């Protein structure tokens, strides 16, 4: 056993010494292998995680219905929340799809998008969105109307919001200073969802009317400001006979509609469905068909596009088209990576051949002292495998380090989290492929070393 250990120690220490005796050659081989392996690994990491994000957010959605524009933009905005809306649609136009008696539609989830808090989108919707993404409550309860909100796990983690916390929304979808709705009611957190690894993790959800209330408040404040024009001391516009006590009642400012506790508006949702209100707008609808085999349902998107002022987009088709466009670039990068790996294999081959010229006397001496052809063959093969293995290790460090930078950029821009140090099974398969390439590159030099004539080599010296 001790003799076997000594043999392996000699075997690997000899190989290691030979590798580092030519540091520039070793560095060149490592750089080439690392670039090829790193690029392939990075493409695998990005492609795998982007595909997972897209699949997790499909949520069984058959159609996205919204304002006319780019169908891909509408899907990215309303399903993935990484693009601005194409516009708004009126409740009158949305009404037929929200009607629970619609024979083609099983579920239609409304979305009203336009505000944010610290970069996290505030989405006016209904409680069906929780079921759509199969989310569960970690703590708290569903909103009960007004300005109560339910937040995703990522939102809670990054903003520090807790149950009972209040905050002001900001206009727009990015965290711009000075865009806060200062005069509007505070939103109050009443529920926090468990992590789902879907887009709902990074949203702030509330009743559709809460979004309307914030913007109606802005419009009212603007109108007040315009109308306060200092011929406003005009007694027609400012009736002193009681300040119009019907509309401005001192017995409580009409406490049903105007809560004194911080303009909280946390009254219960009115019995009348929001979609029956005229003159209001939402951003889009996420639609699930009642029966996907129904011919009329399958043609619903085309009928909407041809016969209405709305636009319907098939998310599966749009995402597939997007992946196809991206896939061309990914395939090109993969081909480039394969070429680099091939060049690195050639580099290893020439490096080993050149090293044999420098070491042929040393190898001949080993043979003369009893080393078998097989041992010499094995030494050269192990060198090729070692170079490939070291290149693989450096390549993985480069790819996962690059993914870490890429993940930070995506997180800052889109709030999507990517795992930089997640290792894929494909990377394990790549290890065997890389070692095989190293061994193949070393075969010819190993044969040359093991079959060289000892007496001729020693006599030359």
HELIX and SHEET records of a PDB file:
HELIX    1   1 UNK A    2  UNK A   20  1                                  19    
HELIX    2   2 UNK A   23  UNK A   56  1                                  34    
HELIX    3   3 UNK A   71  UNK A   75  1                                   5    
HELIX    4   4 UNK A   76  UNK A   80  3                                   5    
HELIX    5   5 UNK A   91  UNK A   98  1                                   8    
HELIX    6   6 UNK A  128  UNK A  132  1                                   5    
HELIX    7   7 UNK A  153  UNK A  159  1                                   7    
HELIX    8   8 UNK A  199  UNK A  202  5                                   4    
HELIX    9   9 UNK A  208  UNK A  227  1                                  20    
HELIX   10  10 UNK A  274  UNK A  276  5                                   3    
HELIX   11  11 UNK A  295  UNK A  298  1                                   4    
HELIX   12  12 UNK A  300  UNK A  307  1                                   8    
HELIX   13  13 UNK A  315  UNK A  368  1                                  54    
HELIX   14  14 UNK A  373  UNK A  414  1                                  42    
HELIX   15  15 UNK A  425  UNK A  451  1                                  27    
HELIX   16  16 UNK A  454  UNK A  460  1                                   7    
SHEET    1   A 9 UNK A 137  UNK A 140  0                                        
SHEET    2   A 9 UNK A 187  UNK A 193 -1                                        
SHEET    3   A 9 UNK A 148  UNK A 151  1                                        
SHEET    4   A 9 UNK A 204  UNK A 207 -1                                        
SHEET    5   A 9 UNK A 120  UNK A 125  1                                        
SHEET    6   A 9 UNK A 105  UNK A 117 -1                                        
SHEET    7   A 9 UNK A 284  UNK A 289 -1                                        
SHEET    8   A 9 UNK A  63  UNK A  67 -1                                        
SHEET    9   A 9 UNK A 310  UNK A 313 -1                                        
SHEET    1   B 2 UNK A  89  UNK A  90  0                                        
SHEET    2   B 2 UNK A 281  UNK A 282 -1                                        
SHEET    1   C 7 UNK A 137  UNK A 140  0                                        
SHEET    2   C 7 UNK A 187  UNK A 193 -1                                        
SHEET    3   C 7 UNK A 148  UNK A 151  1                                        
SHEET    4   C 7 UNK A 204  UNK A 207 -1                                        
SHEET    5   C 7 UNK A 120  UNK A 125  1                                        
SHEET    6   C 7 UNK A 105  UNK A 117 -1                                        
SHEET    7   C 7 UNK A 170  UNK A 171 -1                                        
SHEET    1   D 3 UNK A 137  UNK A 140  0                                        
SHEET    2   D 3 UNK A 187  UNK A 193 -1                                        
SHEET    3   D 3 UNK A 166  UNK A 167 -1                                        
END                                                                             
